[in-house]
């Protein structure tokens, strides 16, 4: 007697549900981590993952057609509805896009029937259907449908339409008819009748129909009929069919090929989520599907092509609202604008969720936007620069805001800077040659008071210096006459001091006159003064000091020389 072979079901540890950054915000992806999987028979194990949203299955129907299916029944892992298999529909345990089982159809009037359940969202306004198919070019029609062709009860159908090539066709009706005023009929642009595996499906969202082939939206669809409907017909309860359509409640338009992994959602999946499913990342929920306040968890069922193991469920995660980013006050790298390039503004990006951000800068000259840029993946300090030729008097300001992928910060506006062109008056204020010296001096003074320009303020000193010199000479002459009429030594000594004083006064007045004339001459040309003002100032100081030193050194010798002359 041959002993019976005992097959052991697979097992696994308790899975964990995490978010990408551990913050559980609407920017995170959700991922199920399987701790361990074991099979006593050393069979290959597949983990069938079913997501749960707010204590309800995320998918309305999930039929992977894996181990446990047979020629008469297949299991729905989402809600346990189950499907009845017609004759001549064959389950192949090693078929399927992943090799874990699929159903093969021969094009006859045989299909998988699923008792009706409410599978659309918002009274027919939302729906998603996805499936893997493998079809030869001679394929028949129905892939999946809730559609009785001849009974006037039509809601939706996805079929292969074999005109010249095998294209995906989706038909929707809002009243059960196929009247052009109540129907959408879209054809894909891709030939899927090549006997290779293709992931096909559609999404329906309040009047917007999209077709998907191999994880991407087909944007080159042909809209055969495109009435402005916003919902599909839901007022009938006939079977949902996989592998065909209905005709007076009988299977019709049978599919010729293999079908695997059929999923129906009563919501509209995003392109990102469909792409994950196509890439066999059923362990992930994309951030585009998350809403603050939602509670997610997932269940894993291990399957070894023969049977299922014990179902284990993850921890729950509650999605929290995102906190909008902030930016600090703007700071320029200059305070007095006298350069036409290298203007920079700085700000700091702040996000308490730790989200990377994009910061947007807009530069304005005299109220008109002339430049903008965006900087991505920002976490803290960020800046923007402007290199442009400015005109005298231009007003410059910047506005900045940030985005963390969901929310914008408030818009910050900089203080306004005014650009002053250095020596701007030189090119415009030409002085007449016949102007009097006073006018020239006044013009120089105006230049000196320019905002950030360059100039010196000069005073009118020449006339007063000449008057002082003439007075001194006259006084010296009178003193000399008095000295000749005096015979006293004391008088001679006094006269000597006065003569010395007179000589010193002449030298001082002469120096003042030279200095004053130099200042006035140099003041007439701002560009010359700007270039040599430090040198000229030092020279004037040097001359004054030299005169003072000479006065001290030679004063006694002058007196002695004067006495000798008088004695003779």
C-alpha positions as CSV (number, residue, x, y, z in Angstrom):
1,X,0.0,0.0,0.0
2,X,1.4,3.4,-1.0
3,X,1.3,5.9,1.9
4,X,-0.7,9.1,1.3
5,X,1.3,12.2,0.6
6,X,0.6,15.0,3.0
7,X,0.8,18.5,1.6
8,X,1.6,21.2,4.2
9,X,0.2,24.7,3.9
10,X,2.8,27.5,3.9
11,X,3.2,29.8,6.9
12,X,4.5,33.3,7.7
13,X,5.3,35.7,10.5
14,X,3.3,38.7,11.4
15,X,3.8,41.4,8.7
16,X,4.5,45.0,9.4
17,X,3.0,48.1,7.7
18,X,5.3,51.1,7.5
19,X,5.3,54.5,5.7
20,X,8.2,55.7,3.6
21,X,9.5,58.3,6.0
22,X,7.7,57.0,9.1
23,X,5.5,60.2,9.4
24,X,2.3,58.6,7.9
25,X,1.6,61.8,5.9
26,X,0.0,62.1,2.5
27,X,3.5,62.3,1.1
28,X,4.5,58.8,2.2
29,X,4.0,55.6,0.4
30,X,2.7,52.6,2.4
31,X,4.6,49.3,2.3
32,X,3.9,45.9,3.8
33,X,6.9,44.0,5.0
34,X,6.7,40.3,5.2
35,X,8.8,39.1,8.2
36,X,9.2,35.5,7.2
37,X,7.6,32.8,5.0
38,X,8.1,29.1,5.3
39,X,6.8,25.9,3.6
40,X,7.5,22.4,4.9
41,X,7.3,21.0,1.4
42,X,9.8,23.5,0.1
43,X,7.3,24.8,-2.3
44,X,7.6,28.3,-3.8
45,X,5.3,30.6,-1.9
46,X,3.4,33.6,-3.2
47,X,2.0,36.2,-0.8
48,X,-1.5,37.3,-1.7
49,X,-1.9,40.8,-0.3
50,X,-5.3,42.4,0.3
51,X,-5.5,46.0,1.4
52,X,-8.0,47.3,3.9
53,X,-9.1,51.0,4.0
54,X,-11.2,52.2,6.9
55,X,-12.1,48.6,7.9
56,X,-13.4,47.8,4.4
57,X,-11.6,46.0,1.6
58,X,-9.9,48.5,-0.7
59,X,-10.7,46.3,-3.7
60,X,-14.2,45.1,-4.2
61,X,-13.1,42.0,-6.1
62,X,-9.7,40.3,-6.2
63,X,-9.4,37.0,-8.1
64,X,-5.7,36.1,-8.5
65,X,-6.7,32.6,-9.8
66,X,-3.9,31.0,-7.8
67,X,-3.7,27.6,-6.0
68,X,-7.0,26.7,-4.5
69,X,-8.9,27.5,-7.7
70,X,-10.2,24.7,-9.8
71,X,-12.4,23.9,-12.8
72,X,-15.6,24.8,-11.0
73,X,-14.8,27.5,-8.5
74,X,-12.4,30.3,-7.9
75,X,-12.0,32.5,-4.8
76,X,-12.4,36.2,-4.3
77,X,-9.9,37.3,-1.7
78,X,-11.4,40.8,-1.2
79,X,-14.9,40.0,0.0
80,X,-15.3,36.3,-0.5
81,X,-17.9,36.5,-3.3
82,X,-16.4,33.6,-5.3
83,X,-16.9,32.8,-8.9
84,X,-18.6,29.9,-10.7
85,X,-16.7,28.4,-13.6
86,X,-18.5,27.2,-16.7
87,X,-17.6,24.1,-18.6
88,X,-14.7,24.2,-21.0
89,X,-13.0,26.9,-18.9
90,X,-9.7,25.3,-17.7
91,X,-7.6,26.3,-14.7
92,X,-3.9,25.8,-15.3
93,X,-1.9,25.7,-12.0
94,X,1.4,26.7,-13.7
95,X,-0.1,29.3,-16.1
96,X,-0.5,33.0,-15.4
97,X,1.8,36.0,-15.8
98,X,3.5,34.9,-12.5
99,X,3.2,31.1,-13.0
100,X,0.9,30.6,-10.0
101,X,-2.3,29.7,-12.0
102,X,-4.7,31.2,-14.5
103,X,-7.8,30.4,-16.4
104,X,-7.7,29.4,-20.1
105,X,-10.7,30.2,-22.4
106,X,-11.4,28.7,-25.8
107,X,-13.7,31.3,-27.3
108,X,-16.9,29.4,-26.7
109,X,-19.9,30.6,-24.7
110,X,-18.2,29.7,-21.4
111,X,-17.1,32.1,-18.7
112,X,-16.7,32.7,-15.0
113,X,-19.9,34.1,-13.4
114,X,-19.8,36.2,-10.2
115,X,-23.1,36.9,-8.4
116,X,-24.0,40.5,-8.5
117,X,-22.6,42.8,-5.8
118,X,-22.4,46.6,-5.6
119,X,-19.1,47.2,-7.2
120,X,-19.2,50.9,-8.4
121,X,-18.6,54.0,-6.3
122,X,-20.9,57.0,-5.9
123,X,-23.8,55.4,-7.8
124,X,-21.9,54.5,-10.8
125,X,-19.6,57.5,-11.0
126,X,-16.3,55.7,-10.1
127,X,-14.9,52.3,-11.2
128,X,-11.5,50.7,-11.9
129,X,-10.9,47.3,-13.5
130,X,-7.6,45.7,-14.2
131,X,-6.5,42.2,-15.5
132,X,-3.7,40.3,-17.1
133,X,-4.5,38.8,-20.5
134,X,-2.6,36.7,-23.0
135,X,-4.4,36.5,-26.4
136,X,-3.6,35.3,-29.9
137,X,-4.5,37.5,-32.9
138,X,-7.6,35.4,-33.4
139,X,-8.9,36.2,-30.0
140,X,-12.6,36.6,-29.3
141,X,-14.2,39.4,-27.4
142,X,-15.2,39.7,-23.7
143,X,-12.5,40.1,-21.0
144,X,-14.8,41.2,-18.2
145,X,-18.3,42.9,-18.1
146,X,-21.5,43.8,-16.4
147,X,-23.3,43.8,-19.6
148,X,-26.3,41.9,-21.1
149,X,-26.1,42.7,-24.8
150,X,-29.6,41.8,-25.8
151,X,-31.6,42.4,-22.7
152,X,-31.1,46.2,-22.6
153,X,-29.1,45.9,-19.3
154,X,-25.7,47.3,-20.1
155,X,-23.4,49.0,-17.6
156,X,-19.7,48.5,-18.6
157,X,-17.6,46.0,-20.7
158,X,-13.9,45.6,-21.6
159,X,-13.4,43.5,-24.7
160,X,-10.9,42.8,-27.5
161,X,-12.1,44.4,-30.7
162,X,-10.5,42.6,-33.6
163,X,-10.9,44.9,-36.6
164,X,-7.5,44.8,-38.3
165,X,-5.6,44.4,-35.0
166,X,-6.6,43.4,-31.5
167,X,-7.3,46.6,-29.6
168,X,-8.8,47.0,-26.1
169,X,-12.3,48.5,-26.3
170,X,-14.2,49.9,-23.3
171,X,-18.0,50.5,-23.5
172,X,-20.0,52.4,-20.9
173,X,-23.7,53.2,-20.8
174,X,-25.6,55.4,-18.4
175,X,-29.1,54.1,-19.1
176,X,-28.6,50.5,-20.2
177,X,-28.9,51.2,-23.9
178,X,-26.2,51.5,-26.6
179,X,-27.6,54.7,-28.0
180,X,-25.0,57.1,-29.0
181,X,-26.5,59.8,-26.7
182,X,-25.9,57.6,-23.6
183,X,-22.7,55.8,-24.4
184,X,-18.9,56.1,-24.4
185,X,-16.9,53.7,-26.6
186,X,-13.1,54.1,-26.6
187,X,-10.5,52.0,-28.5
188,X,-6.8,51.7,-27.5
189,X,-4.0,52.4,-29.9
190,X,-2.0,49.3,-28.9
191,X,-2.2,45.9,-30.4
192,X,-2.4,43.3,-27.6
193,X,-3.2,40.3,-29.7
194,X,0.4,39.1,-29.9
195,X,0.1,36.1,-27.6
196,X,2.1,37.9,-24.9
197,X,1.1,38.9,-21.4
198,X,-0.4,42.4,-21.2
199,X,-1.8,44.3,-18.2
200,X,-5.0,46.0,-19.4
201,X,-7.8,48.0,-17.8
202,X,-9.6,51.3,-17.4
203,X,-10.6,53.9,-14.8
204,X,-13.9,55.8,-14.7
205,X,-14.2,59.0,-12.7
206,X,-17.3,61.2,-13.0
207,X,-17.3,61.4,-16.8
208,X,-13.6,60.8,-17.5
209,X,-12.7,57.5,-19.0
210,X,-9.0,56.4,-19.3
211,X,-7.6,53.2,-20.8
212,X,-4.4,51.6,-19.5
213,X,-2.0,49.2,-21.2
214,X,1.0,47.7,-19.3
215,X,0.9,50.2,-16.5
216,X,0.6,53.4,-18.5
217,X,-2.4,55.5,-19.7
218,X,-3.0,55.1,-23.5
219,X,-3.2,58.8,-24.5
220,X,-3.7,58.0,-28.2
221,X,-7.1,56.3,-27.9
222,X,-9.8,56.5,-30.5
223,X,-13.1,57.9,-29.2
224,X,-15.7,56.0,-31.3
225,X,-18.6,57.4,-29.2
226,X,-18.1,60.1,-26.6
227,X,-21.3,61.2,-25.1
228,X,-21.2,63.4,-22.1
229,X,-22.3,60.8,-19.5
230,X,-21.1,61.0,-15.9
231,X,-22.2,57.6,-14.4
232,X,-22.7,54.0,-15.5
233,X,-26.0,52.1,-15.4
234,X,-26.5,50.3,-12.0
235,X,-30.2,49.4,-12.0
236,X,-29.9,45.7,-12.7
237,X,-28.5,42.8,-10.8
238,X,-27.3,40.2,-13.3
239,X,-24.0,38.4,-13.0
240,X,-20.6,40.0,-13.5
241,X,-18.8,37.9,-16.1
242,X,-15.1,37.2,-16.7
243,X,-14.2,35.8,-20.2
244,X,-17.3,37.0,-22.0
245,X,-20.5,39.0,-22.2
246,X,-24.1,38.1,-21.4
247,X,-26.8,37.6,-24.0
248,X,-30.2,37.2,-22.4
249,X,-28.4,36.0,-19.3
250,X,-26.4,33.4,-21.3
251,X,-22.7,33.6,-21.9
252,X,-21.7,35.1,-25.2
253,X,-18.8,36.6,-27.1
254,X,-16.4,34.3,-25.3
255,X,-12.7,35.2,-24.9
256,X,-10.0,33.1,-26.6
257,X,-6.8,33.2,-24.5
258,X,-5.7,33.3,-20.8
259,X,-6.9,35.6,-18.1
260,X,-5.2,36.2,-14.7
261,X,-5.4,38.5,-11.7
262,X,-8.7,40.3,-12.1
263,X,-9.3,43.2,-9.7
264,X,-12.3,45.6,-9.5
265,X,-12.3,48.8,-7.4
266,X,-15.3,51.0,-6.6
267,X,-12.9,54.0,-6.7
268,X,-10.6,55.5,-9.3
269,X,-7.0,54.4,-9.0
270,X,-4.3,56.9,-9.9
271,X,-1.8,56.2,-12.7
272,X,0.9,55.7,-10.0
273,X,-1.1,53.0,-8.2
274,X,-1.8,51.2,-11.5
275,X,1.9,51.3,-12.3
276,X,2.7,49.7,-9.0
277,X,0.2,46.9,-9.6
278,X,1.6,46.3,-13.1
279,X,5.1,46.0,-11.6
280,X,3.9,43.4,-9.1
281,X,4.2,45.8,-6.2
282,X,0.9,44.9,-4.7
283,X,2.7,45.3,-1.3
284,X,2.6,49.2,-1.8
285,X,0.0,51.9,-1.8
286,X,1.2,55.1,-3.5
287,X,1.0,58.4,-1.7
288,X,-1.4,59.6,-4.5
289,X,-4.1,57.4,-3.0
290,X,-3.8,58.7,0.6
291,X,-6.1,61.1,2.4
292,X,-5.6,62.6,5.9
293,X,-7.7,60.6,8.4
294,X,-7.8,57.4,6.5
295,X,-6.8,54.2,8.3
296,X,-4.9,51.5,6.4
297,X,-3.8,48.0,7.1
298,X,-3.2,44.9,5.0
299,X,-3.6,41.1,5.2
300,X,-1.3,38.5,3.7
301,X,-2.3,35.0,2.6
302,X,0.6,32.7,1.7
303,X,-0.1,30.4,-1.2
304,X,2.1,27.5,-2.5
305,X,0.1,26.8,-5.7
306,X,-1.8,24.1,-3.9
307,X,-3.4,25.7,-0.8
308,X,-3.5,28.8,1.3
309,X,-1.8,29.3,4.7
310,X,-3.1,31.2,7.7
311,X,-4.0,34.8,7.0
312,X,-2.0,37.4,9.0
313,X,-2.9,41.1,9.3
314,X,-0.5,44.1,9.8
315,X,-0.7,46.9,12.2
316,X,-2.9,49.9,11.3
317,X,-1.6,53.3,10.1
318,X,-3.7,56.5,10.3
319,X,-2.8,59.1,7.7
320,X,-2.1,62.5,9.2
321,X,-2.5,65.9,7.6
322,X,0.5,67.5,6.0
323,X,2.0,70.6,7.5
324,X,2.6,73.4,5.1
325,X,6.2,74.5,4.7
326,X,7.5,77.9,5.8
327,X,10.2,80.3,4.6
328,X,12.2,82.8,6.6
329,X,12.4,86.5,5.9
330,X,14.3,87.4,2.7
331,X,17.8,88.9,2.9
332,X,19.8,90.6,0.1
333,X,23.6,90.3,0.0
334,X,23.8,94.1,-0.5
335,X,22.2,97.1,1.2
336,X,23.3,99.9,-1.1
337,X,22.7,99.1,-4.8
338,X,25.6,100.5,-6.8
339,X,26.5,97.3,-8.8
340,X,24.6,96.0,-11.8
341,X,25.3,92.3,-11.2
342,X,25.7,89.7,-8.5
343,X,22.5,90.6,-6.6
344,X,21.6,87.6,-4.4
345,X,18.6,86.9,-2.1
346,X,18.6,84.3,0.7
347,X,15.9,82.5,2.6
348,X,15.6,79.4,4.7
349,X,13.1,76.6,3.9
350,X,11.4,75.1,7.0
351,X,9.2,72.0,7.1
352,X,8.4,70.4,10.4
353,X,7.4,67.1,8.6
354,X,10.9,66.9,7.2
355,X,9.6,67.0,3.6
356,X,11.9,68.1,0.8
357,X,10.6,71.2,-0.9
358,X,10.7,73.3,-4.0
359,X,11.3,77.0,-3.6
360,X,10.1,79.4,-6.3
361,X,11.8,82.9,-6.8
362,X,10.4,85.7,-8.9
363,X,12.5,88.9,-9.6
364,X,10.8,92.2,-10.4
365,X,12.3,95.4,-11.8
366,X,10.1,98.4,-11.5
367,X,7.1,96.1,-10.9
368,X,7.6,93.9,-13.9
369,X,8.7,90.3,-13.5
370,X,11.9,89.8,-15.5
371,X,13.2,86.4,-14.1
372,X,12.1,83.4,-12.2
373,X,13.5,80.1,-11.1
374,X,12.6,77.1,-9.0
375,X,15.0,75.0,-6.9
376,X,14.1,71.5,-5.9
377,X,15.0,69.1,-3.1
378,X,15.6,72.0,-0.7
379,X,15.9,71.3,3.1
380,X,17.3,74.5,4.5
381,X,19.2,77.6,3.2
382,X,18.6,78.5,-0.4
383,X,19.3,81.5,-2.6
384,X,18.7,83.0,-6.0
385,X,21.0,85.3,-8.0
386,X,20.3,88.0,-10.6
387,X,22.8,89.1,-13.2
388,X,21.4,92.0,-15.2
389,X,22.4,95.5,-16.3
390,X,20.4,98.0,-14.3
391,X,19.5,101.6,-14.9
392,X,19.9,104.5,-12.5
393,X,16.8,104.6,-10.2
394,X,15.6,101.0,-10.9
395,X,13.6,99.4,-8.1
396,X,14.3,95.7,-7.4
397,X,12.3,93.3,-5.3
398,X,11.7,89.6,-5.0
399,X,8.8,87.3,-4.1
400,X,9.4,83.7,-2.8
401,X,7.2,80.8,-1.8
402,X,7.8,77.1,-1.2
403,X,5.9,73.8,-1.9
404,X,6.5,70.5,-0.1
405,X,4.6,68.4,-2.7
406,X,1.2,69.1,-1.3
407,X,0.9,72.5,0.3
408,X,2.4,75.9,-0.5
409,X,3.9,78.2,2.0
410,X,2.8,81.8,2.3
411,X,4.4,84.2,-0.2
412,X,7.2,86.3,1.2
413,X,8.2,89.6,-0.5
414,X,11.5,91.3,-0.1
415,X,12.2,94.9,0.8
416,X,12.7,97.1,-2.3
417,X,16.2,98.1,-3.3
418,X,16.9,101.2,-5.4
419,X,19.8,101.1,-7.8
420,X,22.1,104.2,-7.9
421,X,24.6,104.3,-10.8
422,X,28.0,105.6,-9.6
423,X,29.0,109.0,-11.1
424,X,25.8,109.1,-13.1
425,X,25.9,112.9,-13.3
426,X,29.3,113.0,-15.1
427,X,27.7,112.0,-18.4
428,X,24.9,114.5,-18.3
429,X,26.0,117.6,-16.5
430,X,28.4,119.5,-18.7
431,X,29.6,122.8,-17.2
432,X,29.8,125.9,-19.6
433,X,33.3,127.1,-20.1
434,X,32.4,130.7,-19.5
435,X,30.7,130.1,-16.1
436,X,32.1,132.1,-13.2
437,X,34.1,130.3,-10.5
438,X,31.2,130.5,-8.1
439,X,28.9,128.6,-10.4
440,X,31.6,125.9,-10.8
441,X,31.9,125.6,-7.1
442,X,28.2,125.3,-6.6
443,X,28.0,122.6,-9.3
444,X,30.7,120.6,-7.5
445,X,28.8,120.9,-4.3
446,X,25.7,119.3,-5.9
447,X,27.7,116.4,-7.1
448,X,29.1,115.9,-3.7
449,X,25.7,115.4,-2.2
450,X,24.6,112.6,-4.8
451,X,23.1,109.5,-3.1
452,X,25.9,107.0,-3.6
453,X,27.9,108.9,-6.1
454,X,31.4,110.3,-5.6
455,X,32.3,114.0,-5.1
456,X,33.8,116.6,-2.8
457,X,32.2,119.7,-1.2
458,X,34.4,122.7,-1.7
459,X,34.3,126.3,-0.4
460,X,35.1,129.6,-2.0
461,X,38.3,130.7,-0.3
462,X,40.5,132.5,-3.0
463,X,39.1,136.0,-2.6
464,X,39.4,136.1,1.2
465,X,43.0,134.8,1.0
466,X,44.1,137.7,-1.4
467,X,42.4,140.3,0.9
468,X,44.3,138.9,3.9
469,X,47.6,139.1,2.0
470,X,47.2,142.7,0.9
471,X,46.3,143.8,4.5
472,X,49.3,142.0,5.8
473,X,51.6,143.7,3.3
474,X,50.3,147.1,4.2
475,X,50.7,146.5,7.9
476,X,54.3,145.3,7.3
477,X,55.1,148.6,5.5
478,X,53.8,150.8,8.3
479,X,55.8,148.8,10.8
480,X,59.0,149.2,8.8
481,X,58.6,153.0,8.8
482,X,58.2,153.2,12.5
483,X,61.2,151.0,13.0
484,X,63.4,153.5,11.0
485,X,62.4,156.4,13.2
486,X,63.1,154.6,16.4
487,X,66.6,154.4,18.0
488,X,65.9,152.2,20.9
489,X,67.2,148.5,20.9
490,X,63.9,147.5,22.3
491,X,62.2,149.1,19.4
492,X,64.5,147.4,17.0
493,X,63.8,144.1,18.7
494,X,60.1,144.7,18.6
495,X,60.3,145.6,14.9
496,X,62.3,142.4,14.3
497,X,59.5,140.4,15.8
498,X,56.9,142.2,13.8
499,X,58.9,141.7,10.6
500,X,59.2,138.0,11.3
501,X,55.5,137.8,12.0
502,X,54.7,139.6,8.8
503,X,57.0,137.3,6.8
504,X,55.3,134.2,8.5
505,X,51.9,135.6,7.7
506,X,52.8,136.0,4.1
507,X,54.0,132.5,3.9
508,X,50.9,131.1,5.6
509,X,48.5,133.1,3.5
510,X,50.4,132.0,0.4
511,X,50.1,128.4,1.4
512,X,46.4,128.7,2.1
513,X,45.9,130.4,-1.3
514,X,47.7,127.5,-3.1
515,X,45.8,124.9,-1.2
516,X,42.5,126.6,-1.9
517,X,43.3,126.9,-5.5
518,X,44.2,123.3,-5.7
519,X,41.0,122.2,-4.1
520,X,38.9,124.3,-6.4
521,X,40.7,123.1,-9.5
522,X,40.4,119.5,-8.5
523,X,36.8,119.9,-7.4
524,X,35.8,120.8,-10.9
525,X,36.4,117.2,-12.1
526,X,34.7,114.5,-9.9
527,X,36.4,111.7,-11.8
528,X,39.9,113.2,-11.1
529,X,39.1,113.7,-7.4
530,X,37.6,110.2,-7.1
531,X,40.9,108.8,-8.4
532,X,43.5,111.0,-6.7
533,X,41.6,112.4,-3.6
534,X,43.6,110.4,-1.1
535,X,46.9,111.4,-2.7
536,X,46.0,115.1,-2.9
537,X,44.8,115.2,0.7
538,X,48.1,113.7,1.9
539,X,50.1,116.2,-0.2
540,X,48.3,119.2,1.2
541,X,48.9,118.0,4.8
542,X,52.6,117.5,3.9
543,X,53.0,121.0,2.6
544,X,51.4,122.6,5.6
545,X,53.6,120.6,8.0
546,X,56.7,121.6,5.9
547,X,55.9,125.3,6.1
548,X,55.4,125.1,9.8
549,X,58.7,123.3,10.3
550,X,60.5,125.8,8.2
551,X,59.0,128.7,10.2
552,X,60.4,127.2,13.4
553,X,63.8,126.3,12.0
554,X,64.6,129.6,10.1
555,X,62.9,132.1,12.4
556,X,66.0,132.8,14.6
557,X,68.3,132.9,11.6
558,X,66.1,135.5,9.9
559,X,66.2,137.6,13.1
560,X,70.0,137.4,13.3
561,X,70.3,138.3,9.6
562,X,68.1,141.3,10.2
563,X,70.1,142.5,13.2
564,X,73.3,142.4,11.2
565,X,71.9,144.5,8.5
566,X,70.6,147.0,11.0
567,X,74.0,147.3,12.7
568,X,75.7,148.0,9.4
